[in-house]
Amino acid sequence: MMTVMRAPRLLLLLTVVPILGACTEDPAMTDTITVTSTAFDEGGAIPARYSCNGNDVSPPLAWEGAPDGTVAFALILDDPDAGGFVHWTVADIAGSARSTEEGVSPGIDGRNGFGRAGYGGPCPPSGTHRYVVTVYALSEPLSVEPGFNAADLRSAMEGRVLATGRLTGTYRRGG
């Protein structure tokens, strides 16, 4: 009889615990940063000026809505249509920053997918690609080592992300 009573309790425990776990909120999902650019709208075309066909300078960006407790930001720009190819990684952006000017890095640049530090603009081999700028509000500076890449940055951010925001643009090379 003891064995029979334990089985339903175990089944109940195995059912209720995952449900309770799903109810806990991830802070990065409850607070959202709004990311914008004066160079292109959400889902809009990125001007050639910011690409490998133009001046290859970073676009101006702005963000708002960082939660209380934000002491730093980080930024990753990647191309999900090229397997997440990384065009820009920036760490340790000041917590008071709310924008960056065209061609100016707001923090410490990491290596991009081209193998160099700093911004590398859209340069798809063919077709139209999407480019996603993600801004992360952080609870503390990351103090990453020089030469870091996107994987290093993502690892350093674990447990420190308070909120995120995204801006997506598109670019078609030669078109």
N, C-alpha and C positions, 0 to 999 in steps of 0.2 A: 504494500500500500504506500510506503514512503517513496518508492521509486515512481509510482504513478503520479503522486502529488508534485514531485519535483519537476517532472517533464512539462506540465502545463505552466509552471512558474518560469522555467527556463525559456519556454516558447514565448511567454509574455514579455520577459526581459529582452529577448532577441528581437521582438517586434517593437517595443516601446523605445529602447535606447536609440536606435537609428532615427526614429521619428523626432525624438527630443534633440538629437544632434543636428538635424536639418533645420530646427527652429532657431538655433543660435545664429546671430547676425554677424557677417563679416563686415568690419568697418569700411573696407574698400568698396563694398557694395551699397552701403547706406548713404555715403557722402559722395557726391559727384562734382568734379571740377568742370567748369565750362571752358573749353579751349577754342579760341578763334584766331583768325588771321585777317589782316587787311588785304592780303594778297589773293586769297581765294576763300570761297564759302564752303561750308560742309558739303562734301560730295562733289564739289566743283573742280574745274580744271586748274591745275597748278601752272602758273605762267612759266614759259621756257626760261626766263631769267634765272629761276631757281633750280634749273636742271643742268645736265651735262652738255646740253645743246646751247646753253646760255652762259651766264656769269658764274653758275654753280655756287651761288651764295645762299645761305639759309634764309628762309622767309621770316618776316616779322611774325611773332606769336604773342598772344596774350591769354591769361587764364584768370579765372575768378571762382570763388566758392570754396576756397581751402578751409578745412575745418580748424577749430581751435586746437592748439597743440602742434600745428605745423611749424617745423623749424628749418626745413629744407625741402627742396624739390629735386626731382630727377626727370629726365626726358629720354624717350627712345622713339626714333622714327624708323619704321620698317615698311617693307613691301610684302604683304601677305601673298600676293600673286606670284612672287618669286621665292616661295618657301620661307618667307620671313627675313629676306635679305635686309641687313641693317644699314641704314644710311646715316644715322647720327645717334650717338649716345652722349648724354651730359649728366654728370653727377654734381652733387653739392652746390646746387643753385640756392642762393640765399632765400630763407623763408619769407623775407619781406618782398621778394621779387614777384611781379605780376605780369611781366612781359619781357621780351627780348627784341632788339632791333634787327633789321635786316643785316645779314652778314656778321652778326656779333654773337658769340657764344655766351650764355648767361652763367656758365659754371666751368667745371673741368671736363674737357672733351676726352672721350674714350675712342678706341679704334672702331672704325666702321667696317662694313663688309669689303670695302676696297683695300683694306689693310693699312689705312692711314688714320691719324687722329683728326677729329673734326667732322664737319658736314660734307657729305657727298650726295649731290642731288639726284633726283629721279633720272634713270637712264635705262629704261626697259629695252630688251633686245627686239621686241616686237609687240604690237598690240597696245591696248590701254591697260595700265596697272593702277592699283590703288596704293596710296601711301598714307600710313596711319601714324600720326604724332600722338604719343601717349605721355601725359604729364602725371607724375606721381607726387602726392603730398606725403612727406615723411615726418616721422616723429623725432628723428635725429639725423645729423649729417652722416654720410657714409664713409668718408675718408678712404676711398678706394685707392689702390696703387696705380701709379702712372702706367699707361698701356692697357688698361682694363678694356674689356669688350662687353657686349650686351649680356652674355651669360654671367660674367662676373658681376655686372651691375644688378641683374635680377637676383642673383644669390645674395648680394649684400643688402638688398631691400627686404628680404624675407623678414616678416614680423615687424616691419617698420612702416608699412604703407597704411596711411590713414584714409586716403581717397585717391581716385584716379579720374582722368578726363581724356577724351580723345577728339581729334579732329582728323577727318579723312579727306584727302584730295585725290585727284586722278591726273595721270599724265600719259600722253601718247607721244612717243618719240617720232619726230619728223612730221607730226600731223597736226 
